[in-house]
Amino acid sequence: MTRDEWIAAFAREAGVDRPDPDQVRALLDLAGVAAHGSERTAAPIACWIAGRSELPIAELQAAAERVSTVGEDGTTG
């Protein structure tokens, strides 16, 4: 089963529309920012948070990038 077939089947099981190709790309980009800005396990949780949010994916991507530039002391850079 391909990634897209799995996503379509899972979306059907979950009772939601499957993401279109642009949404898949945006979610993968978001997951990449989370995985590279923290531990890799942040990626699926970031996507779960995005799914629960009412913000557009572009705003969520920007938020993830902001979070990824914040140091442990709370400063950016």
PyMOL Python script that loads the backbone (N, CA, C, O; Angstrom):
from pymol import cmd

cmd.read_pdbstr("""\
ATOM      1  N   MET A   1       0.866  -1.174   0.000  1.00  0.00           N
ATOM      2  CA  MET A   1       0.000   0.000   0.000  1.00  0.00           C
ATOM      3  C   MET A   1       0.910   1.234   0.000  1.00  0.00           C
ATOM      4  O   MET A   1       1.863   1.318   0.775  1.00  0.00           O
ATOM      5  N   THR A   2       0.603   2.171  -0.868  1.00  0.00           N
ATOM      6  CA  THR A   2       1.383   3.403  -0.920  1.00  0.00           C
ATOM      7  C   THR A   2       0.986   4.343   0.213  1.00  0.00           C
ATOM      8  O   THR A   2      -0.022   4.144   0.891  1.00  0.00           O
ATOM      9  N   ARG A   3       1.809   5.373   0.397  1.00  0.00           N
ATOM     10  CA  ARG A   3       1.492   6.388   1.411  1.00  0.00           C
ATOM     11  C   ARG A   3       0.121   6.985   1.156  1.00  0.00           C
ATOM     12  O   ARG A   3      -0.699   7.082   2.069  1.00  0.00           O
ATOM     13  N   ASP A   4      -0.132   7.391  -0.101  1.00  0.00           N
ATOM     14  CA  ASP A   4      -1.398   8.052  -0.423  1.00  0.00           C
ATOM     15  C   ASP A   4      -2.591   7.122  -0.269  1.00  0.00           C
ATOM     16  O   ASP A   4      -3.660   7.556   0.160  1.00  0.00           O
ATOM     17  N   GLU A   5      -2.427   5.850  -0.612  1.00  0.00           N
ATOM     18  CA  GLU A   5      -3.498   4.875  -0.408  1.00  0.00           C
ATOM     19  C   GLU A   5      -3.787   4.704   1.081  1.00  0.00           C
ATOM     20  O   GLU A   5      -4.946   4.636   1.489  1.00  0.00           O
ATOM     21  N   TRP A   6      -2.728   4.636   1.890  1.00  0.00           N
ATOM     22  CA  TRP A   6      -2.901   4.485   3.330  1.00  0.00           C
ATOM     23  C   TRP A   6      -3.606   5.694   3.915  1.00  0.00           C
ATOM     24  O   TRP A   6      -4.526   5.555   4.720  1.00  0.00           O
ATOM     25  N   ILE A   7      -3.173   6.887   3.506  1.00  0.00           N
ATOM     26  CA  ILE A   7      -3.798   8.123   4.001  1.00  0.00           C
ATOM     27  C   ILE A   7      -5.273   8.160   3.631  1.00  0.00           C
ATOM     28  O   ILE A   7      -6.109   8.506   4.464  1.00  0.00           O
ATOM     29  N   ALA A   8      -5.602   7.809   2.397  1.00  0.00           N
ATOM     30  CA  ALA A   8      -7.006   7.806   1.954  1.00  0.00           C
ATOM     31  C   ALA A   8      -7.835   6.820   2.772  1.00  0.00           C
ATOM     32  O   ALA A   8      -8.946   7.135   3.197  1.00  0.00           O
ATOM     33  N   ALA A   9      -7.286   5.623   2.990  1.00  0.00           N
ATOM     34  CA  ALA A   9      -8.017   4.612   3.763  1.00  0.00           C
ATOM     35  C   ALA A   9      -8.184   5.052   5.218  1.00  0.00           C
ATOM     36  O   ALA A   9      -9.251   4.867   5.805  1.00  0.00           O
ATOM     37  N   PHE A  10      -7.142   5.628   5.795  1.00  0.00           N
ATOM     38  CA  PHE A  10      -7.220   6.084   7.174  1.00  0.00           C
ATOM     39  C   PHE A  10      -8.209   7.230   7.311  1.00  0.00           C
ATOM     40  O   PHE A  10      -8.961   7.289   8.284  1.00  0.00           O
ATOM     41  N   ALA A  11      -8.214   8.138   6.344  1.00  0.00           N
ATOM     42  CA  ALA A  11      -9.173   9.250   6.366  1.00  0.00           C
ATOM     43  C   ALA A  11     -10.604   8.717   6.312  1.00  0.00           C
ATOM     44  O   ALA A  11     -11.479   9.204   7.027  1.00  0.00           O
ATOM     45  N   ARG A  12     -10.838   7.721   5.466  1.00  0.00           N
ATOM     46  CA  ARG A  12     -12.183   7.115   5.405  1.00  0.00           C
ATOM     47  C   ARG A  12     -12.564   6.525   6.757  1.00  0.00           C
ATOM     48  O   ARG A  12     -13.676   6.738   7.241  1.00  0.00           O
ATOM     49  N   GLU A  13     -11.646   5.787   7.363  1.00  0.00           N
ATOM     50  CA  GLU A  13     -11.911   5.184   8.671  1.00  0.00           C
ATOM     51  C   GLU A  13     -12.188   6.252   9.731  1.00  0.00           C
ATOM     52  O   GLU A  13     -13.013   6.050  10.623  1.00  0.00           O
ATOM     53  N   ALA A  14     -11.494   7.389   9.627  1.00  0.00           N
ATOM     54  CA  ALA A  14     -11.659   8.474  10.597  1.00  0.00           C
ATOM     55  C   ALA A  14     -12.872   9.345  10.295  1.00  0.00           C
ATOM     56  O   ALA A  14     -13.262  10.182  11.109  1.00  0.00           O
ATOM     57  N   GLY A  15     -13.467   9.145   9.121  1.00  0.00           N
ATOM     58  CA  GLY A  15     -14.651   9.918   8.750  1.00  0.00           C
ATOM     59  C   GLY A  15     -14.350  11.353   8.353  1.00  0.00           C
ATOM     60  O   GLY A  15     -15.164  12.252   8.561  1.00  0.00           O
ATOM     61  N   VAL A  16     -13.167  11.556   7.777  1.00  0.00           N
ATOM     62  CA  VAL A  16     -12.787  12.899   7.329  1.00  0.00           C
ATOM     63  C   VAL A  16     -12.317  12.845   5.880  1.00  0.00           C
ATOM     64  O   VAL A  16     -11.991  11.778   5.359  1.00  0.00           O
ATOM     65  N   ASP A  17     -12.287  14.009   5.240  1.00  0.00           N
ATOM     66  CA  ASP A  17     -11.739  14.087   3.889  1.00  0.00           C
ATOM     67  C   ASP A  17     -10.229  13.903   3.954  1.00  0.00           C
ATOM     68  O   ASP A  17      -9.571  14.379   4.878  1.00  0.00           O
ATOM     69  N   ARG A  18      -9.698  13.211   2.967  1.00  0.00           N
ATOM     70  CA  ARG A  18      -8.240  13.073   2.931  1.00  0.00           C
ATOM     71  C   ARG A  18      -7.629  14.393   2.499  1.00  0.00           C
ATOM     72  O   ARG A  18      -8.271  15.166   1.789  1.00  0.00           O
ATOM     73  N   PRO A  19      -6.406  14.663   2.911  1.00  0.00           N
ATOM     74  CA  PRO A  19      -5.771  15.911   2.509  1.00  0.00           C
ATOM     75  C   PRO A  19      -5.435  15.881   1.020  1.00  0.00           C
ATOM     76  O   PRO A  19      -5.112  14.834   0.458  1.00  0.00           O
ATOM     77  N   ASP A  20      -5.517  17.055   0.397  1.00  0.00           N
ATOM     78  CA  ASP A  20      -5.126  17.136  -1.010  1.00  0.00           C
ATOM     79  C   ASP A  20      -3.595  17.201  -1.079  1.00  0.00           C
ATOM     80  O   ASP A  20      -2.942  17.366  -0.048  1.00  0.00           O
ATOM     81  N   PRO A  21      -3.016  17.073  -2.278  1.00  0.00           N
ATOM     82  CA  PRO A  21      -1.552  17.057  -2.391  1.00  0.00           C
ATOM     83  C   PRO A  21      -0.863  18.279  -1.780  1.00  0.00           C
ATOM     84  O   PRO A  21       0.206  18.144  -1.186  1.00  0.00           O
ATOM     85  N   ASP A  22      -1.451  19.455  -1.914  1.00  0.00           N
ATOM     86  CA  ASP A  22      -0.849  20.647  -1.313  1.00  0.00           C
ATOM     87  C   ASP A  22      -0.877  20.568   0.212  1.00  0.00           C
ATOM     88  O   ASP A  22       0.073  20.980   0.878  1.00  0.00           O
ATOM     89  N   GLN A  23      -1.961  20.042   0.757  1.00  0.00           N
ATOM     90  CA  GLN A  23      -2.051  19.889   2.208  1.00  0.00           C
ATOM     91  C   GLN A  23      -1.050  18.850   2.712  1.00  0.00           C
ATOM     92  O   GLN A  23      -0.441  19.028   3.766  1.00  0.00           O
ATOM     93  N   VAL A  24      -0.886  17.777   1.962  1.00  0.00           N
ATOM     94  CA  VAL A  24       0.100  16.759   2.345  1.00  0.00           C
ATOM     95  C   VAL A  24       1.487  17.386   2.376  1.00  0.00           C
ATOM     96  O   VAL A  24       2.236  17.190   3.334  1.00  0.00           O
ATOM     97  N   ARG A  25       1.830  18.128   1.348  1.00  0.00           N
ATOM     98  CA  ARG A  25       3.136  18.784   1.276  1.00  0.00           C
ATOM     99  C   ARG A  25       3.319  19.740   2.461  1.00  0.00           C
ATOM    100  O   ARG A  25       4.380  19.757   3.086  1.00  0.00           O
ATOM    101  N   ALA A  26       2.289  20.533   2.768  1.00  0.00           N
ATOM    102  CA  ALA A  26       2.371  21.493   3.870  1.00  0.00           C
ATOM    103  C   ALA A  26       2.518  20.777   5.209  1.00  0.00           C
ATOM    104  O   ALA A  26       3.284  21.219   6.066  1.00  0.00           O
ATOM    105  N   LEU A  27       1.797  19.686   5.394  1.00  0.00           N
ATOM    106  CA  LEU A  27       1.916  18.930   6.643  1.00  0.00           C
ATOM    107  C   LEU A  27       3.289  18.284   6.783  1.00  0.00           C
ATOM    108  O   LEU A  27       3.849  18.236   7.878  1.00  0.00           O
ATOM    109  N   LEU A  28       3.827  17.791   5.678  1.00  0.00           N
ATOM    110  CA  LEU A  28       5.167  17.220   5.725  1.00  0.00           C
ATOM    111  C   LEU A  28       6.208  18.295   6.032  1.00  0.00           C
ATOM    112  O   LEU A  28       7.169  18.042   6.758  1.00  0.00           O
ATOM    113  N   ASP A  29       6.016  19.491   5.478  1.00  0.00           N
ATOM    114  CA  ASP A  29       6.913  20.610   5.799  1.00  0.00           C
ATOM    115  C   ASP A  29       6.819  20.963   7.279  1.00  0.00           C
ATOM    116  O   ASP A  29       7.837  21.170   7.939  1.00  0.00           O
ATOM    117  N   LEU A  30       5.600  21.031   7.796  1.00  0.00           N
ATOM    118  CA  LEU A  30       5.397  21.316   9.216  1.00  0.00           C
ATOM    119  C   LEU A  30       6.076  20.252  10.079  1.00  0.00           C
ATOM    120  O   LEU A  30       6.761  20.576  11.048  1.00  0.00           O
ATOM    121  N   ALA A  31       5.884  19.000   9.726  1.00  0.00           N
ATOM    122  CA  ALA A  31       6.516  17.908  10.469  1.00  0.00           C
ATOM    123  C   ALA A  31       8.034  18.021  10.416  1.00  0.00           C
ATOM    124  O   ALA A  31       8.717  17.737  11.400  1.00  0.00           O
ATOM    125  N   GLY A  32       8.560  18.435   9.271  1.00  0.00           N
ATOM    126  CA  GLY A  32      10.006  18.607   9.137  1.00  0.00           C
ATOM    127  C   GLY A  32      10.546  19.688  10.051  1.00  0.00           C
ATOM    128  O   GLY A  32      11.600  19.519  10.664  1.00  0.00           O
ATOM    129  N   VAL A  33       9.829  20.800  10.145  1.00  0.00           N
ATOM    130  CA  VAL A  33      10.258  21.883  11.037  1.00  0.00           C
ATOM    131  C   VAL A  33      10.261  21.379  12.479  1.00  0.00           C
ATOM    132  O   VAL A  33      11.212  21.620  13.222  1.00  0.00           O
ATOM    133  N   ALA A  34       9.207  20.687  12.870  1.00  0.00           N
ATOM    134  CA  ALA A  34       9.117  20.171  14.240  1.00  0.00           C
ATOM    135  C   ALA A  34      10.214  19.149  14.519  1.00  0.00           C
ATOM    136  O   ALA A  34      10.817  19.165  15.593  1.00  0.00           O
ATOM    137  N   ALA A  35      10.475  18.269  13.572  1.00  0.00           N
ATOM    138  CA  ALA A  35      11.476  17.219  13.766  1.00  0.00           C
ATOM    139  C   ALA A  35      12.888  17.791  13.837  1.00  0.00           C
ATOM    140  O   ALA A  35      13.731  17.274  14.570  1.00  0.00           O
ATOM    141  N   HIS A  36      13.146  18.852  13.080  1.00  0.00           N
ATOM    142  CA  HIS A  36      14.483  19.435  13.083  1.00  0.00           C
ATOM    143  C   HIS A  36      14.661  20.466  14.190  1.00  0.00           C
ATOM    144  O   HIS A  36      15.792  20.764  14.574  1.00  0.00           O
ATOM    145  N   GLY A  37      13.571  21.013  14.709  1.00  0.00           N
ATOM    146  CA  GLY A  37      13.650  22.012  15.762  1.00  0.00           C
ATOM    147  C   GLY A  37      13.626  21.412  17.153  1.00  0.00           C
ATOM    148  O   GLY A  37      13.822  22.117  18.143  1.00  0.00           O
ATOM    149  N   SER A  38      13.384  20.108  17.230  1.00  0.00           N
ATOM    150  CA  SER A  38      13.263  19.430  18.522  1.00  0.00           C
ATOM    151  C   SER A  38      13.600  17.967  18.293  1.00  0.00           C
ATOM    152  O   SER A  38      14.341  17.621  17.373  1.00  0.00           O
ATOM    153  N   GLU A  39      13.049  17.121  19.136  1.00  0.00           N
ATOM    154  CA  GLU A  39      13.175  15.685  18.919  1.00  0.00           C
ATOM    155  C   GLU A  39      12.240  15.278  17.786  1.00  0.00           C
ATOM    156  O   GLU A  39      11.206  15.912  17.577  1.00  0.00           O
ATOM    157  N   ARG A  40      12.592  14.241  17.064  1.00  0.00           N
ATOM    158  CA  ARG A  40      11.775  13.798  15.926  1.00  0.00           C
ATOM    159  C   ARG A  40      10.338  13.494  16.320  1.00  0.00           C
ATOM    160  O   ARG A  40       9.424  13.662  15.512  1.00  0.00           O
ATOM    161  N   THR A  41      10.135  13.056  17.535  1.00  0.00           N
ATOM    162  CA  THR A  41       8.789  12.697  17.963  1.00  0.00           C
ATOM    163  C   THR A  41       7.875  13.909  18.079  1.00  0.00           C
ATOM    164  O   THR A  41       6.665  13.749  18.239  1.00  0.00           O
ATOM    165  N   ALA A  42       8.424  15.111  18.003  1.00  0.00           N
ATOM    166  CA  ALA A  42       7.580  16.309  17.997  1.00  0.00           C
ATOM    167  C   ALA A  42       6.782  16.410  16.697  1.00  0.00           C
ATOM    168  O   ALA A  42       5.723  17.037  16.678  1.00  0.00           O
ATOM    169  N   ALA A  43       7.268  15.807  15.617  1.00  0.00           N
ATOM    170  CA  ALA A  43       6.623  15.940  14.310  1.00  0.00           C
ATOM    171  C   ALA A  43       5.183  15.421  14.280  1.00  0.00           C
ATOM    172  O   ALA A  43       4.292  16.167  13.876  1.00  0.00           O
ATOM    173  N   PRO A  44       4.916  14.176  14.690  1.00  0.00           N
ATOM    174  CA  PRO A  44       3.523  13.728  14.628  1.00  0.00           C
ATOM    175  C   PRO A  44       2.614  14.486  15.584  1.00  0.00           C
ATOM    176  O   PRO A  44       1.437  14.703  15.295  1.00  0.00           O
ATOM    177  N   ILE A  45       3.165  14.887  16.722  1.00  0.00           N
ATOM    178  CA  ILE A  45       2.344  15.628  17.680  1.00  0.00           C
ATOM    179  C   ILE A  45       2.042  17.021  17.141  1.00  0.00           C
ATOM    180  O   ILE A  45       0.942  17.534  17.342  1.00  0.00           O
ATOM    181  N   ALA A  46       3.004  17.640  16.459  1.00  0.00           N
ATOM    182  CA  ALA A  46       2.765  18.949  15.831  1.00  0.00           C
ATOM    183  C   ALA A  46       1.645  18.839  14.804  1.00  0.00           C
ATOM    184  O   ALA A  46       0.797  19.727  14.712  1.00  0.00           O
ATOM    185  N   CYS A  47       1.636  17.762  14.040  1.00  0.00           N
ATOM    186  CA  CYS A  47       0.581  17.579  13.045  1.00  0.00           C
ATOM    187  C   CYS A  47      -0.765  17.318  13.719  1.00  0.00           C
ATOM    188  O   CYS A  47      -1.799  17.759  13.216  1.00  0.00           O
ATOM    189  N   TRP A  48      -0.767  16.619  14.831  1.00  0.00           N
ATOM    190  CA  TRP A  48      -2.009  16.409  15.582  1.00  0.00           C
ATOM    191  C   TRP A  48      -2.538  17.750  16.081  1.00  0.00           C
ATOM    192  O   TRP A  48      -3.731  18.030  15.967  1.00  0.00           O
ATOM    193  N   ILE A  49      -1.652  18.580  16.635  1.00  0.00           N
ATOM    194  CA  ILE A  49      -2.058  19.908  17.096  1.00  0.00           C
ATOM    195  C   ILE A  49      -2.597  20.719  15.921  1.00  0.00           C
ATOM    196  O   ILE A  49      -3.616  21.396  16.054  1.00  0.00           O
ATOM    197  N   ALA A  50      -1.925  20.657  14.780  1.00  0.00           N
ATOM    198  CA  ALA A  50      -2.382  21.382  13.590  1.00  0.00           C
ATOM    199  C   ALA A  50      -3.783  20.934  13.189  1.00  0.00           C
ATOM    200  O   ALA A  50      -4.620  21.755  12.814  1.00  0.00           O
ATOM    201  N   GLY A  51      -4.033  19.636  13.269  1.00  0.00           N
ATOM    202  CA  GLY A  51      -5.351  19.110  12.913  1.00  0.00           C
ATOM    203  C   GLY A  51      -6.458  19.586  13.840  1.00  0.00           C
ATOM    204  O   GLY A  51      -7.611  19.707  13.426  1.00  0.00           O
ATOM    205  N   ARG A  52      -6.116  19.851  15.071  1.00  0.00           N
ATOM    206  CA  ARG A  52      -7.109  20.331  16.037  1.00  0.00           C
ATOM    207  C   ARG A  52      -7.294  21.838  15.973  1.00  0.00           C
ATOM    208  O   ARG A  52      -8.298  22.373  16.444  1.00  0.00           O
ATOM    209  N   SER A  53      -6.328  22.509  15.392  1.00  0.00           N
ATOM    210  CA  SER A  53      -6.349  23.970  15.320  1.00  0.00           C
ATOM    211  C   SER A  53      -7.262  24.442  14.196  1.00  0.00           C
ATOM    212  O   SER A  53      -7.529  23.710  13.243  1.00  0.00           O
ATOM    213  N   GLU A  54      -7.724  25.651  14.322  1.00  0.00           N
ATOM    214  CA  GLU A  54      -8.507  26.257  13.245  1.00  0.00           C
ATOM    215  C   GLU A  54      -7.664  27.228  12.430  1.00  0.00           C
ATOM    216  O   GLU A  54      -8.185  27.936  11.568  1.00  0.00           O
ATOM    217  N   LEU A  55      -6.347  27.260  12.704  1.00  0.00           N
ATOM    218  CA  LEU A  55      -5.461  28.154  11.969  1.00  0.00           C
ATOM    219  C   LEU A  55      -5.116  27.574  10.602  1.00  0.00           C
ATOM    220  O   LEU A  55      -5.041  26.355  10.449  1.00  0.00           O
ATOM    221  N   PRO A  56      -4.905  28.432   9.612  1.00  0.00           N
ATOM    222  CA  PRO A  56      -4.449  27.940   8.304  1.00  0.00           C
ATOM    223  C   PRO A  56      -3.056  27.327   8.431  1.00  0.00           C
ATOM    224  O   PRO A  56      -2.270  27.725   9.291  1.00  0.00           O
ATOM    225  N   ILE A  57      -2.760  26.366   7.576  1.00  0.00           N
ATOM    226  CA  ILE A  57      -1.483  25.666   7.655  1.00  0.00           C
ATOM    227  C   ILE A  57      -0.306  26.626   7.513  1.00  0.00           C
ATOM    228  O   ILE A  57       0.736  26.400   8.128  1.00  0.00           O
ATOM    229  N   ALA A  58      -0.440  27.689   6.724  1.00  0.00           N
ATOM    230  CA  ALA A  58       0.655  28.654   6.571  1.00  0.00           C
ATOM    231  C   ALA A  58       0.960  29.339   7.912  1.00  0.00           C
ATOM    232  O   ALA A  58       2.125  29.568   8.238  1.00  0.00           O
ATOM    233  N   GLU A  59      -0.070  29.660   8.675  1.00  0.00           N
ATOM    234  CA  GLU A  59       0.145  30.267   9.995  1.00  0.00           C
ATOM    235  C   GLU A  59       0.766  29.263  10.962  1.00  0.00           C
ATOM    236  O   GLU A  59       1.618  29.620  11.775  1.00  0.00           O
ATOM    237  N   LEU A  60       0.338  28.014  10.869  1.00  0.00           N
ATOM    238  CA  LEU A  60       0.913  26.979  11.725  1.00  0.00           C
ATOM    239  C   LEU A  60       2.383  26.747  11.386  1.00  0.00           C
ATOM    240  O   LEU A  60       3.206  26.543  12.278  1.00  0.00           O
ATOM    241  N   GLN A  61       2.707  26.779  10.102  1.00  0.00           N
ATOM    242  CA  GLN A  61       4.101  26.633   9.671  1.00  0.00           C
ATOM    243  C   GLN A  61       4.943  27.764  10.244  1.00  0.00           C
ATOM    244  O   GLN A  61       6.036  27.528  10.759  1.00  0.00           O
ATOM    245  N   ALA A  62       4.437  28.991  10.158  1.00  0.00           N
ATOM    246  CA  ALA A  62       5.163  30.146  10.692  1.00  0.00           C
ATOM    247  C   ALA A  62       5.342  30.013  12.199  1.00  0.00           C
ATOM    248  O   ALA A  62       6.406  30.328  12.732  1.00  0.00           O
ATOM    249  N   ALA A  63       4.306  29.547  12.884  1.00  0.00           N
ATOM    250  CA  ALA A  63       4.400  29.358  14.331  1.00  0.00           C
ATOM    251  C   ALA A  63       5.451  28.304  14.670  1.00  0.00           C
ATOM    252  O   ALA A  63       6.227  28.482  15.608  1.00  0.00           O
ATOM    253  N   ALA A  64       5.478  27.222  13.920  1.00  0.00           N
ATOM    254  CA  ALA A  64       6.466  26.168  14.161  1.00  0.00           C
ATOM    255  C   ALA A  64       7.880  26.691  13.941  1.00  0.00           C
ATOM    256  O   ALA A  64       8.797  26.353  14.689  1.00  0.00           O
ATOM    257  N   GLU A  65       8.051  27.511  12.920  1.00  0.00           N
ATOM    258  CA  GLU A  65       9.367  28.086  12.664  1.00  0.00           C
ATOM    259  C   GLU A  65       9.773  29.036  13.784  1.00  0.00           C
ATOM    260  O   GLU A  65      10.940  29.061  14.176  1.00  0.00           O
ATOM    261  N   ARG A  66       8.822  29.822  14.308  1.00  0.00           N
ATOM    262  CA  ARG A  66       9.128  30.702  15.444  1.00  0.00           C
ATOM    263  C   ARG A  66       9.541  29.885  16.658  1.00  0.00           C
ATOM    264  O   ARG A  66      10.535  30.196  17.314  1.00  0.00           O
ATOM    265  N   VAL A  67       8.783  28.849  16.954  1.00  0.00           N
ATOM    266  CA  VAL A  67       9.090  28.007  18.100  1.00  0.00           C
ATOM    267  C   VAL A  67      10.471  27.369  17.933  1.00  0.00           C
ATOM    268  O   VAL A  67      11.214  27.230  18.905  1.00  0.00           O
ATOM    269  N   SER A  68      10.808  26.988  16.725  1.00  0.00           N
ATOM    270  CA  SER A  68      12.088  26.319  16.471  1.00  0.00           C
ATOM    271  C   SER A  68      13.280  27.249  16.625  1.00  0.00           C
ATOM    272  O   SER A  68      14.406  26.778  16.784  1.00  0.00           O
ATOM    273  N   THR A  69      13.059  28.558  16.582  1.00  0.00           N
ATOM    274  CA  THR A  69      14.170  29.495  16.720  1.00  0.00           C
ATOM    275  C   THR A  69      14.321  30.010  18.144  1.00  0.00           C
ATOM    276  O   THR A  69      15.230  30.790  18.427  1.00  0.00           O
ATOM    277  N   VAL A  70      13.442  29.583  19.042  1.00  0.00           N
ATOM    278  CA  VAL A  70      13.527  30.008  20.436  1.00  0.00           C
ATOM    279  C   VAL A  70      14.490  29.096  21.167  1.00  0.00           C
ATOM    280  O   VAL A  70      14.357  27.873  21.127  1.00  0.00           O
ATOM    281  N   GLY A  71      15.466  29.703  21.839  1.00  0.00           N
ATOM    282  CA  GLY A  71      16.434  28.936  22.606  1.00  0.00           C
ATOM    283  C   GLY A  71      15.852  28.475  23.932  1.00  0.00           C
ATOM    284  O   GLY A  71      14.740  28.849  24.304  1.00  0.00           O
ATOM    285  N   GLU A  72      16.615  27.665  24.629  1.00  0.00           N
ATOM    286  CA  GLU A  72      16.158  27.158  25.932  1.00  0.00           C
ATOM    287  C   GLU A  72      15.929  28.290  26.926  1.00  0.00           C
ATOM    288  O   GLU A  72      15.141  28.146  27.861  1.00  0.00           O
ATOM    289  N   ASP A  73      16.615  29.418  26.728  1.00  0.00           N
ATOM    290  CA  ASP A  73      16.439  30.550  27.640  1.00  0.00           C
ATOM    291  C   ASP A  73      15.267  31.436  27.257  1.00  0.00           C
ATOM    292  O   ASP A  73      15.008  32.449  27.908  1.00  0.00           O
ATOM    293  N   GLY A  74      14.543  31.047  26.176  1.00  0.00           N
ATOM    294  CA  GLY A  74      13.371  31.798  25.757  1.00  0.00           C
ATOM    295  C   GLY A  74      13.654  32.917  24.770  1.00  0.00           C
ATOM    296  O   GLY A  74      12.744  33.645  24.372  1.00  0.00           O
ATOM    297  N   THR A  75      14.917  33.056  24.373  1.00  0.00           N
ATOM    298  CA  THR A  75      15.253  34.098  23.398  1.00  0.00           C
ATOM    299  C   THR A  75      15.338  33.485  22.007  1.00  0.00           C
ATOM    300  O   THR A  75      15.567  32.286  21.849  1.00  0.00           O
ATOM    301  N   THR A  76      15.148  34.336  21.001  1.00  0.00           N
ATOM    302  CA  THR A  76      15.239  33.856  19.622  1.00  0.00           C
ATOM    303  C   THR A  76      16.690  33.968  19.156  1.00  0.00           C
ATOM    304  O   THR A  76      17.510  34.691  19.721  1.00  0.00           O
ATOM    305  N   GLY A  77      16.956  33.212  18.096  1.00  0.00           N
ATOM    306  CA  GLY A  77      18.283  33.334  17.531  1.00  0.00           C
ATOM    307  C   GLY A  77      18.801  32.041  17.195  1.00  0.00           C
ATOM    308  O   GLY A  77      19.922  31.935  16.699  1.00  0.00           O
TER     309      GLY A  77
END
""", "prot")
cmd.dss("prot")
cmd.show_as("cartoon", "prot")
cmd.util.cbc("prot")
cmd.orient("prot")
